[in-house]
Protein backbone atom coordinates (compact mmCIF):
# COMPACT_ATOMS: atom_id res chain seq x y z
CA UNK A 1 0.00 0.00 0.00
CA UNK A 2 1.26 3.45 -0.89
CA UNK A 3 1.84 5.97 1.88
CA UNK A 4 1.05 9.37 0.37
CA UNK A 5 2.82 11.13 3.25
CA UNK A 6 6.12 9.38 2.56
CA UNK A 7 8.85 10.87 0.39
CA UNK A 8 9.73 7.93 -1.84
CA UNK A 9 13.04 8.14 -3.71
CA UNK A 10 13.74 5.57 -6.42
CA UNK A 11 17.16 5.45 -8.03
CA UNK A 12 19.89 3.50 -9.72
CA UNK A 13 23.24 4.54 -11.16
CA UNK A 14 21.66 6.46 -14.05
CA UNK A 15 18.48 8.08 -12.77
CA UNK A 16 16.86 9.38 -9.59
CA UNK A 17 13.12 9.83 -9.09
CA UNK A 18 12.04 12.13 -6.28
CA UNK A 19 8.55 13.30 -5.29
CA UNK A 20 7.43 16.24 -7.40
CA UNK A 21 7.39 19.54 -5.51
CA UNK A 22 6.54 23.17 -6.22
CA UNK A 23 10.21 24.11 -6.52
CA UNK A 24 10.58 21.82 -9.56
CA UNK A 25 8.80 24.50 -11.60
CA UNK A 26 12.11 26.26 -12.15
CA UNK A 27 13.61 23.11 -13.68
CA UNK A 28 10.59 22.39 -15.87
CA UNK A 29 10.02 25.93 -17.12
CA UNK A 30 12.52 25.52 -19.98
CA UNK A 31 10.52 22.56 -21.34
CA UNK A 32 7.25 24.51 -21.24
CA UNK A 33 8.80 27.44 -23.12
CA UNK A 34 11.18 25.72 -25.55
CA UNK A 35 9.59 22.31 -26.20
CA UNK A 36 5.81 22.74 -26.47
CA UNK A 37 5.59 19.70 -28.77
CA UNK A 38 6.20 17.47 -25.73
CA UNK A 39 2.49 17.83 -24.94
CA UNK A 40 1.12 16.99 -28.40
CA UNK A 41 -0.65 13.87 -27.09
CA UNK A 42 -1.01 14.84 -23.44
CA UNK A 43 -4.43 15.30 -21.86
CA UNK A 44 -2.96 18.02 -19.65
CA UNK A 45 -1.01 20.67 -21.53
CA UNK A 46 2.06 22.30 -19.95
CA UNK A 47 3.25 24.24 -22.96
CA UNK A 48 3.52 27.66 -21.33
CA UNK A 49 4.83 28.99 -18.01
CA UNK A 50 1.28 29.42 -16.70
CA UNK A 51 0.18 25.95 -17.81
CA UNK A 52 3.29 24.36 -16.29
CA UNK A 53 2.45 25.96 -12.97
CA UNK A 54 -1.09 24.54 -13.17
CA UNK A 55 0.32 21.14 -14.24
CA UNK A 56 2.44 20.95 -11.09
CA UNK A 57 -0.35 22.24 -8.85
CA UNK A 58 -2.76 19.57 -10.16
CA UNK A 59 -0.16 16.84 -9.69
CA UNK A 60 0.42 17.89 -6.08
CA UNK A 61 -3.32 18.10 -5.50
CA UNK A 62 -3.60 14.51 -6.73
CA UNK A 63 -1.14 13.36 -4.10
CA UNK A 64 -2.92 15.34 -1.39
CA UNK A 65 -6.20 13.69 -2.43
CA UNK A 66 -4.54 10.26 -2.44
CA UNK A 67 -5.17 9.23 -6.01
CA UNK A 68 -1.82 10.00 -7.67
CA UNK A 69 1.87 10.32 -6.79
CA UNK A 70 4.11 12.27 -9.18
CA UNK A 71 7.88 12.08 -9.51
CA UNK A 72 10.55 14.38 -10.89
CA UNK A 73 13.13 12.62 -13.06
CA UNK A 74 16.80 13.55 -12.67
CA UNK A 75 19.44 12.26 -15.10
CA UNK A 76 22.55 11.44 -13.05
CA UNK A 77 24.75 11.13 -16.14
CA UNK A 78 24.21 14.75 -17.19
CA UNK A 79 23.23 16.18 -13.77
CA UNK A 80 20.08 17.62 -15.30
CA UNK A 81 16.35 17.43 -14.65
CA UNK A 82 14.84 15.38 -17.45
CA UNK A 83 11.06 15.34 -16.93
CA UNK A 84 8.30 13.81 -14.86
CA UNK A 85 6.18 10.67 -14.44
CA UNK A 86 3.57 9.46 -12.00
CA UNK A 87 1.42 6.76 -10.51
CA UNK A 88 -2.26 7.66 -10.83
CA UNK A 89 -5.73 6.13 -10.54
CA UNK A 90 -4.30 4.32 -7.52
CA UNK A 91 -6.86 1.77 -6.32
CA UNK A 92 -5.58 0.27 -3.09
CA UNK A 93 -8.63 -1.94 -2.62
CA UNK A 94 -8.09 -3.51 -6.05
CA UNK A 95 -4.27 -3.50 -5.88
CA UNK A 96 -4.03 -1.68 -9.20
CA UNK A 97 -2.63 1.60 -10.45
CA UNK A 98 -1.80 3.35 -13.68
CA UNK A 99 1.63 4.59 -14.67
CA UNK A 100 1.75 7.58 -16.95
CA UNK A 101 1.76 11.37 -17.40
CA UNK A 102 5.33 10.66 -18.47
CA UNK A 103 7.35 13.19 -20.41
CA UNK A 104 11.04 13.87 -20.98
CA UNK A 105 12.83 16.76 -22.64
CA UNK A 106 14.00 16.05 -26.20
CA UNK A 107 17.64 15.70 -25.11
CA UNK A 108 16.67 12.81 -22.83
CA UNK A 109 14.53 10.86 -25.27
CA UNK A 110 16.13 7.71 -26.63
CA UNK A 111 18.88 7.79 -23.98
CA UNK A 112 17.61 4.93 -21.81
CA UNK A 113 16.08 7.27 -19.24
CA UNK A 114 12.57 5.95 -19.87
CA UNK A 115 13.48 2.28 -19.49
CA UNK A 116 15.42 2.99 -16.30
CA UNK A 117 12.50 4.94 -14.84
CA UNK A 118 9.97 2.30 -15.83
CA UNK A 119 12.08 -0.47 -14.31
CA UNK A 120 12.31 1.36 -10.98
CA UNK A 121 8.62 2.31 -10.94
CA UNK A 122 7.27 -1.09 -11.95
CA UNK A 123 9.58 -2.88 -9.53
CA UNK A 124 8.38 -0.53 -6.77
CA UNK A 125 4.71 -1.06 -7.69
CA UNK A 126 4.89 -4.86 -7.58
CA UNK A 127 7.55 -5.49 -4.96
CA UNK A 128 6.99 -2.70 -2.44
CA UNK A 129 3.42 -1.54 -2.98
CA UNK A 130 2.28 -5.15 -3.66
CA UNK A 131 0.17 -4.24 -6.67
CA UNK A 132 -1.39 -6.96 -8.82
CA UNK A 133 -1.61 -4.92 -12.02
CA UNK A 134 0.08 -1.86 -13.53
CA UNK A 135 -1.88 -0.24 -16.35
CA UNK A 136 -0.70 2.10 -19.08
CA UNK A 137 -2.77 4.26 -21.43
CA UNK A 138 -1.89 6.47 -24.37
CA UNK A 139 -3.46 8.25 -27.28
CA UNK A 140 -3.99 5.48 -29.85
CA UNK A 141 -2.21 7.69 -32.41
CA UNK A 142 0.93 8.11 -30.27
CA UNK A 143 3.00 5.40 -31.92
CA UNK A 144 6.25 6.42 -30.19
CA UNK A 145 4.70 5.98 -26.74
CA UNK A 146 3.01 2.69 -27.71
CA UNK A 147 6.30 1.25 -29.01
CA UNK A 148 8.04 2.32 -25.79
CA UNK A 149 5.41 0.60 -23.63
CA UNK A 150 5.55 -2.61 -25.62
CA UNK A 151 9.35 -2.60 -25.47
CA UNK A 152 9.26 -2.82 -21.67
CA UNK A 153 6.92 -5.80 -21.70
CA UNK A 154 3.43 -4.31 -21.70
CA UNK A 155 0.62 -6.39 -23.20
CA UNK A 156 -1.92 -4.57 -25.36
CA UNK A 157 -5.47 -5.07 -24.10
CA UNK A 158 -7.48 -2.97 -26.53
CA UNK A 159 -8.77 0.45 -27.49
CA UNK A 160 -11.19 2.57 -25.48
CA UNK A 161 -12.98 4.37 -28.30
CA UNK A 162 -13.48 8.11 -27.83
CA UNK A 163 -13.23 7.64 -24.07
CA UNK A 164 -12.05 11.12 -23.12
CA UNK A 165 -11.72 14.70 -24.33
CA UNK A 166 -8.50 16.13 -25.70
CA UNK A 167 -7.48 19.67 -24.69
CA UNK A 168 -8.84 20.96 -28.02
CA UNK A 169 -12.30 19.55 -27.28
CA UNK A 170 -12.14 16.62 -29.70
CA UNK A 171 -12.41 13.01 -28.50
CA UNK A 172 -9.49 10.62 -28.02
CA UNK A 173 -9.22 6.90 -28.59
CA UNK A 174 -7.03 5.48 -25.81
CA UNK A 175 -4.98 2.32 -26.08
CA UNK A 176 -4.79 0.26 -22.87
CA UNK A 177 -1.79 -1.91 -22.01
CA UNK A 178 -0.74 -3.60 -18.78
CA UNK A 179 1.72 -5.75 -16.89
CA UNK A 180 0.46 -8.24 -14.29
CA UNK A 181 2.36 -9.27 -11.19
CA UNK A 182 2.93 -12.83 -12.38
CA UNK A 183 4.21 -11.51 -15.73
CA UNK A 184 6.64 -9.21 -13.93
CA UNK A 185 8.09 -12.00 -11.83
CA UNK A 186 7.77 -14.53 -14.65
CA UNK A 187 9.81 -12.85 -17.37
CA UNK A 188 9.22 -9.11 -17.78
CA UNK A 189 11.53 -8.08 -14.94
CA UNK A 190 14.35 -10.26 -16.25
CA UNK A 191 14.01 -9.02 -19.83
CA UNK A 192 13.73 -5.36 -18.82
CA UNK A 193 16.72 -5.69 -16.48
CA UNK A 194 18.82 -6.89 -19.43
CA UNK A 195 17.97 -3.65 -21.26
CA UNK A 196 18.70 -1.48 -18.22
CA UNK A 197 21.69 -3.03 -16.44
N, C-alpha and C positions, 0 to 999 in steps of 0.2 A: 504494500500500500504506500502511495506517495504521501509524504509529509510536506504540505505546501509552505510550512514555516521554515523548512530546512534549506540551507544554501548548498545545494548539490553542485559539486565540481567534478566533471568527467574529463579525463585527459590521458594522453599517451605521449610518445616522444615528438609527435608532429602537431598535435592540436590540443587546445584546452577549451572546454565549454564551461561557462560560468553563468549563473542566473542573470537574466537581463535586468538592467536597472536604468533609472532615468539618466544617469551620467553617460550612458552609452550613446546617447543622441549625438554627442560631439564626434564620435568615431563613425557613426552611420551617416552623418550629414553629407559627406562627400558623395556617397552612393545615391542619395536622393537627388542631388544637384546634377551630378555628372553622368549617372547611369540610369536614366529613367526607364530604359527598356527592360531592366530587371523585373519590372512589375507588369509586363505584358499580359501574363496569364494569371496574375494574382487577384484574388477576390478582394484583397485590401491593398489599395494603392499607397505607396510611400515615395512618390516621385516628385516631391517638393519638400522644402524644409518644414512647412506647416503640416503636411500629410505624414511626414516621418515622425513628428512629435505625437500626432494622434495615434499612429501605428504603435509606438512604444507605450503610450498611455493605455490603449486597449489591451495590449499584451499583459501589462502589469495588472490591469483590472481583472483579466481572466485568471491570473494566479490568486488574486485576493478572493475571487468568487469560487475558487477551487474547481475550475474546469479546464485550466490550461497551465502550462509551466514552460516559459520561454527561456532560451539560452542565447548568449552571445558567443560567437565563434572567433577564437584567436588562433592565428597561424603562427606556431612557434618557430618555423623555419625562417620566416621573414619578419617576425616580431610586429605583425600588423593585425588589425581587426579585419576579419574576412566577411562576416555576415551574421545571420541569425537562423535559428530553427526552434521548433517547440513540440512538446507533447500537448495534445488538445483533445477535446471530447473524451476526457478521462472518466471512465465508468468503473469505479472501484467495485461495485456490486457484481458487475459482469466480468471483471478482470480483463478489460479491453481499453485500448486507447488508440488515438491516431497520432501519427508522426508527420508533421508537415510545416507549412508556413516557412519553408526553407528557401533561403536565397544567399548567394555569395557574389561579391564583386567580380567583375570580369577577369581580373588578374588571378583570381583564385579558382576559377572554373577549369576543370580538366587537370588539376594538380594533385588529385588524390584527397583533397580536403573533405569532399562529400562522403567518400567511402569510409574514411577514418571517423567522421562524425557519426555516420549511420551505425558503424560497428559499435561504438561506445554507447550510443543511445539505445540500440536494440538489445545489446547485452544487459544494460541497466534495466530496461523494461522487463525482460524475462527473468533475469537472475537476481535482481534486487527487489524490484517492485512486484515480482511474481505474477506478471500478466500472462494471460493465455493466448492473446491475439494482439498483434500490432497492425493497424490498418493504415493504408496510404491512399490518398486521392489526388487527382490532378485533372486539369482541363484535358479532355480527350484529344484535343488538337496539339497539346504540348509534347511533341515527340521526344524532345531532349530529356524531359523529366521522366517520361515513361520508360525510355531506354535505361536511364540511371537507376530507376527503381527495380527493373527486371534484372539489372546487372548485379544487384546485391542479394538477389534470391527471392524477390517478391513474386507471388503468383497472382495473375490477373483473374479477377472474379467476374467482371462485367462492367457495363456502362449504365450509369444512372442518367436517363435521358432528361435533359432540360430540368435538372433538379435544383438549380439555384440561379440567382441573378448575378450577372457580371457587373462591374462598376459602371459600365455604359448603359445599363438597363436591359440589355439583351439576355437571353437565357444560355446557360452553359450545360453541356453534357460532361459529366464527370466520370472518369475511369476509376474503378476501385480495385486495389491490389492489397495483399496481406501476406504476413508471415505468421504461422502458428508456432506455439511453444515447442511442439514435438518436431517441427521442421527445423527450428533453430538449433535444437540440440542434436537432431538427426544428421544434418549435413550443411545447412546454411551457414552456421557459425564457422565451421571448418573451412568452407570454400571462401567465405568473405575474409577470414583471417589470412588466407594465402594471398589475397589481393592487397591487404593492408600491411602485414608484417613481413 
